[in-house]
């Protein structure tokens, strides 16, 4: 039984990753949570894994957990992951994401673990992508456009540096947008779905607030993405970086239109200036060929199903 540690287990991707691992029945699962973590995402499996309290920003706390668990694999998913928050609280985003990873790496080194680490990096690192650069390969220049993106570039480069300097075995995955049930309501597709569900139930007027609808993103289902995370540690090379994406982009307007087609309620769409970002990435469309060649992975869940499942999630709540 492989011992697997998941940081950020109470989050969106972390909880879906545990769901996937529980179907495999070949690993003992440990999850890190902070004392103030919201636990609704993990209530259905909390009794089936070992939960440990740890703040990755505290080096001693991190090292103690690593000493106790002594994992074979680590999925490092814990992060401040909401881009707009990184503009209003840039120090929080940078310290949480960078310091947490340094403490994890230093803990692995000093405890003497020979484990593999999956680093959940982000397509936001690419930032300002030029028209002739899509679909984006891993070799594309990184031009981050938010403090969050800068923090993920740093995490990414730390993964490379710790492999080259100390042979800390990590695989860097640049995940493009992923959606599905349990996605936080601050993220665009989930926000639209929650607004529709609230309007259907009469909780708010029939007006759906939006920001920039012209940006294009490469969307996958979170359940496909976490399966890719597993394959990254099973089959990918240490120190390397891989795009995980579908290879198809939808504009935010198209996402909105798909969700609106799933309700019979008449809804007015209105732009809210407060939802516009200081700078926005026009298009993120990825090339997944390097990862597919290494693992054989393919996305299996149609994006329309992802959106429908997310809308039903909010309707049920």
N, C-alpha and C positions, 0 to 999 in steps of 0.2 A: 504494500500500500504506500503510494507516494504521499509524502507530507506536503501539503500545499497551503501557503499563506496568502490571503487576499487583503490588501489594504483598501480602504474605502468600501468595505463589504456592504454597508447599509445604503450605498448609492445606487444609481440607475444601472450602470454596467456591472458593478460588483455583485448586485443581487441576481442579475440574469446569469452571470458567470457561475455563481454557486448553483443555480437551477440546472445549468448544463452539466456541471461536474457531478451533481447528485444522480444524474441519469447514467453516468459512466460506472459508478460503483467500484472504482479502482484507486481512490485517493481519500486520505483523511484530511478534512478541510478545517482550517483555522481562519478566523476573520478578526480584523482589527476594527474597533470602533472607539470613538471618543465619548466621553461621558454625556455630552449633550447631543449625540447623534440621534436623528429621528429613525425609528425602528419599524415603521409600517411596511417597508419594502422587504423585511426579512422575517416577519412574524410567522410565515408559513413554513420556514425551514430552520428557525432559530434553535430548535431542540435537536437538530440533526448535525450541527457543526459545533466547534468550540469557539466561543466568542471571547476575545481578550480586550481589555481597555488599554488604550495606548494613544498618546499624542505624538505623532511623528516629528513634531517640531521640538520635542524634548529628546535629546540624545540618549539619556540614561533610560528613559521609558522604552525607547525603540530597541536599545541593545538588550534590555531585560527580556523583552518579548522574543527577540531572535534567539537568545540563549535558551529560553524555555521551549520554544517550538522546534528549533533546528530544522527549518523547512528544506525540502529538496527543490521546490519551485516557489517563487514569489510572483504574484501578479500585483504590480504597483499601480493601482487605479485611484488612490486618494489624491484629491487636488481641489483647489478652488477653480471650478471649470466654467463659470458663467462669464462670458466676455464683457458685457456692460459693467459688471461689478468691478472688473479690473481697472476701469477708468475712474470710478468713484472711490475705490480703495486699492490703489496700485501696490502699496507697501504690503498689504495683507496677501494679495495674490502672489507677489514675488517671494515673500518670506515663507508662506505656506508651501508653495510648490517646489521651490529650490531647496530650502533648508530641510524639508521633509525627506527629499531624495538623498541629500548628502548624509543625513543621519542614518538612513537605511543602508546606503553603501558603506559608510564607515562602520556601522554595526556588523554588517556581513564580514568585512575585513577583519575586525578585531575579535569577533567570535570565532573566526576561522572556518566559515561555512563554505562549502563547495556546492553552491546552489545556482540555479538559473533564474534570472529575473526578467520578466516582461515589463517594459516601460511603455505605458500608454501615453505616447506623444500625440501630436495633433496636426491636422492639415492646416490649421490656422498659422502654423509656422511659416508657410509659404507666403502668406500675406499678399502683397501686390504682385499678382501674376500677370504677365504680359500676354496679349492675344495670341502670339505665336508660341506660347509655352504650354498650351493645353493640348492633350491631357498631360498632367504634371507627373514627371518622373522624380524619383528620389534624388537625382542629381541637380534638380532645379535650385536656383539661388533662394535663400531664405530672406524674405523682406517683411518681417512681422509688423502688423499694423495696430496692435493693442498690447498693453502690459501683460495680459494673459498669454498672448502669443510669444512675447519675449521670454516669459517664464518657461514655456514649453520648449523653446529653442535651447534654453539653458539646460533643462532636464535632458534633452536629446544629446547635447554635446557632452554633458557629464557622463552619460552612458558610454559614449565613445572614449572619452578620456580615461575613465576608470578601467575600461577593458584594456586599453593600450598601456596604461601605467601599472595597474595592479592585477590584471586578468580577472576582474570582477565580471562574471559572465552574464551579460544582459543582451536582450534583443529589443531593438527600438522599433515600435510600430507607430506609424503616423496614421491614425484613424481619421477618416473623413466623417461627415455628419452621420449620426445614427439615431434612430428614433424607435419608439415602441411604447407599450404599456409601462407605467411607472415613471416615465420621463417627467422631470420637474416642470411646473407650469410656467417657469420663466423662459423656457426654450421655445423657439418660434412655432414649430408645428404643434407641440403640446399646448402652447398658449392658445393657438387658434382652436384646437379641439375642445379645450376647457371652456373657452368663451361660448362656443356653439352649444355645448352641454348645458351651461348656465342659462343661455337664452332659451333653449328648449323647455327648461323647467321654470321659466319665469323669474329667475333670480336676478336678471339684469335686462335692461332694454335691448331691443333687437338691433343693436349696433355693435359691430365687431371692429375693434381698434387694431390698426396695423402700423408697421414702420415701413422700411424700404422693401418693396415687393419685387424689385428688379434684380437683386443679387441672385446668383445661381449657385446651387450646392449639389454635391454628389452624395445622395442619401442611400443608406443601407438600413436593414433591420438590426436592432441591437442583438437579437438572438443569433443572427449570422455573424455579427462582429465578435461576440464572445467565443464562439466556436473557432474563429480565426485566431484569437488570442491564445487558445490552447495549442493550436497547430504551430503557432510561432515558436513556442518553447519546445515542442516536440520535434520540429523539423528545420528550423531556421538557424543560421550561423551566428555565433556570438560576435558582438560588436557591429553587426550589420543593421541597416535600417530598411524598413519595408512599408510601402503604402498599403493600407487596407481600405478598399473602397469598391463600389460597384462598377465604376467607369461610365456612369451616366449622370447628367446633371438636370435638375429641375429648378426653375425660377421659384422664388417664394410665392409669386402670384399663382403659379401652377399648383403649388402645394395647397394654397388657400382655396382655389377653385375645386380641387379634388375633394377637400373636406366639405365644402359647401354643397357639393353634389350628393353628399351622404345624409343630408337633412332635408326635411320637407318644410322647415320653417323659413319664412322670408326674412332675410337678414341684410341690413345695410352695412357696407364696408366704409370705414372712415379712417383716414390717416391721422395718427397722433404724433405730433412733432417730438414729444418726449421719448418716443420709441426709436428715433433716428440716432445712429451712432456718430461720434466725432469723425471716424473714418471707417469705411466698410470695405471688405474684400469683395470685388465685383464677381469673381467666379472662382470656384474651387472644383475642378473636375480632374479626377485622378487616373493614373495609369497603374493598374494592379498587377501587371505582367510579372514583375520580379517575385512578388509574393505567391502568385498562382503557380509559377514554375517551381518554387521551392516546396510548396505544400499541397498543391492540387485543389485548394479551396475554391469554392464558387458560392456566391450568394444564392439562396434558394427561395427566399420569401419576397413576393412582389411588393413594391412600395405601396401600392393601393391597399393591400392587406395590412401593412404596417400602420397606415393612417386609420383604417377602419378599426383595428384592434385598439389603437390609442383613443379614438373617439368613444368606443364602447367602454373602455376603462374609466373615462371621465363621466360617462353617463351612469355607470354603476356606482360611482362615488357621490 
